Amino acid sequence: MTAAGETGPVRDELAALRHQVPGVRGCVIAGVDGLLILHDTMTGAEPHDVAALAAGAYGISRTTGAVLRQGTFSEVTIRSQDGYLAVYAVGDLALLAVIGDGGLNIARLHLEARPTTQRLGAMLTVGVSHPFA
């Protein structure tokens, strides 16, 4: 999965989310397989680790939705003592993981992140290559 054209507009969306919502420490875009696509982190957390954690959260949330017959994955929020990890679906093949500190207003994050995922979904494309091309 790659950003259509340059990664600048995608990076701009991540930076805007970080600036619009106080307490956002960074953002990671990952494939549902846990591979890092792009990041804008300020936390010191390893972006590859965050991508893998996002995929893990996605996996259990997706299974939960299927078992409970509640539909496809949309988002999941994990709250720890000193912060948050919120994971949002970006289309069918990517995830937006947002790292927040303990002062994050999670309701505000949801309000800002949901339209961001829509815009990111329009920007990201899947590159298909043929092994014999």
C-alpha positions as CSV (number, residue, x, y, z in Angstrom):
1,M,0.0,0.0,0.0
2,T,1.4,3.4,-0.9
3,A,0.3,6.9,-0.9
4,A,-1.0,8.0,-4.2
5,G,1.6,10.3,-5.7
6,E,3.8,11.7,-2.9
7,T,3.5,11.1,0.8
8,G,3.2,14.8,1.6
9,P,-0.6,15.1,1.8
10,V,-0.8,12.0,3.9
11,R,1.9,13.3,6.3
12,D,0.1,16.6,6.4
13,E,-3.1,14.8,7.6
14,L,-1.2,13.1,10.3
15,A,0.5,16.4,11.4
16,A,-2.8,18.2,11.3
17,L,-4.4,15.6,13.6
18,R,-1.5,15.9,16.0
19,H,-1.9,19.7,16.1
20,Q,-5.7,19.9,16.2
21,V,-6.1,17.6,19.2
22,P,-4.1,18.4,22.4
23,G,-2.6,15.3,23.8
24,V,-1.9,13.5,20.6
25,R,1.7,12.4,20.7
26,G,1.9,10.8,17.3
27,C,0.3,8.9,14.5
28,V,1.1,5.7,12.6
29,I,-0.4,4.4,9.4
30,A,0.0,0.6,9.2
31,G,-1.3,-2.2,7.1
32,V,-3.8,-4.6,8.7
33,D,-0.8,-7.0,8.6
34,G,1.1,-4.9,11.1
35,L,3.6,-3.5,8.6
36,L,4.5,0.2,9.0
37,I,3.4,2.4,6.1
38,L,4.0,5.9,7.4
39,H,4.4,7.7,10.7
40,D,4.4,11.1,12.4
41,T,5.4,10.2,16.0
42,M,6.7,12.4,18.7
43,T,6.7,9.8,21.5
44,G,9.9,7.9,21.4
45,A,7.9,4.8,20.7
46,E,9.2,2.7,17.9
47,P,6.8,3.2,14.9
48,H,7.2,-0.4,13.8
49,D,6.1,-1.6,17.2
50,V,3.1,0.7,17.2
51,A,2.1,-0.7,13.7
52,A,2.3,-4.2,15.1
53,L,0.2,-3.3,18.2
54,A,-2.4,-1.6,16.0
55,A,-2.7,-4.8,13.9
56,G,-3.1,-6.8,17.1
57,A,-5.8,-4.5,18.4
58,Y,-7.5,-4.7,15.0
59,G,-7.4,-8.5,14.9
60,I,-9.1,-9.0,18.2
61,S,-11.6,-6.2,17.5
62,R,-12.4,-7.6,14.1
63,T,-13.0,-11.1,15.6
64,T,-15.1,-9.6,18.4
65,G,-17.3,-7.8,15.8
66,A,-17.7,-11.0,13.8
67,V,-18.6,-13.2,16.8
68,L,-21.1,-10.7,18.2
69,R,-22.5,-10.0,14.7
70,Q,-21.8,-6.3,15.1
71,G,-20.3,-5.7,11.6
72,T,-16.9,-4.8,10.3
73,F,-14.2,-3.2,12.3
74,S,-14.3,0.6,12.7
75,E,-12.2,1.6,15.7
76,V,-10.9,0.6,19.1
77,T,-9.5,2.6,21.9
78,I,-7.1,1.3,24.6
79,R,-6.7,3.3,27.7
80,S,-3.7,2.8,29.9
81,Q,-2.8,4.6,33.2
82,D,-0.8,7.3,31.4
83,G,-2.3,7.4,27.9
84,Y,-4.2,6.0,25.0
85,L,-3.8,4.1,21.8
86,A,-6.7,4.6,19.4
87,V,-6.9,2.5,16.2
88,Y,-9.1,3.4,13.3
89,A,-9.9,1.6,10.0
90,V,-8.6,3.4,6.9
91,G,-10.5,1.5,4.2
92,D,-10.1,-2.3,4.3
93,L,-6.4,-2.6,4.3
94,A,-4.9,0.1,6.5
95,L,-5.1,1.4,10.0
96,L,-4.5,4.8,11.7
97,A,-3.0,4.4,15.1
98,V,-3.0,7.5,17.3
99,I,-0.9,7.7,20.5
100,G,-2.2,10.0,23.1
101,D,-1.0,11.1,26.5
102,G,-3.0,11.0,29.8
103,G,-4.6,14.4,29.1
104,L,-6.0,13.5,25.7
105,N,-9.6,14.4,25.2
106,I,-10.7,11.1,23.6
107,A,-14.1,12.4,22.4
108,R,-12.3,15.2,20.6
109,L,-9.9,12.8,19.0
110,H,-12.8,10.7,17.7
111,L,-14.5,13.7,16.2
112,E,-11.3,14.7,14.4
113,A,-10.0,11.3,13.5
114,R,-13.1,9.9,11.8
115,P,-13.1,12.4,9.0
116,T,-9.3,12.1,8.8
117,T,-9.6,8.4,8.1
118,Q,-12.0,9.1,5.3
119,R,-9.6,11.5,3.7
120,L,-6.7,9.1,4.2
121,G,-8.6,6.3,2.6
122,A,-9.1,8.4,-0.5
123,M,-5.3,9.1,-0.6
124,L,-4.0,5.6,-0.1
125,T,-3.9,3.1,-2.9
126,V,-2.8,-0.5,-3.1
127,G,0.0,-1.2,-5.5
128,V,-0.2,-4.6,-7.2
129,S,2.8,-6.0,-8.8
130,H,2.9,-9.2,-10.9
131,P,5.8,-11.5,-10.1
132,F,6.5,-12.0,-13.9
133,A,6.2,-8.4,-14.9
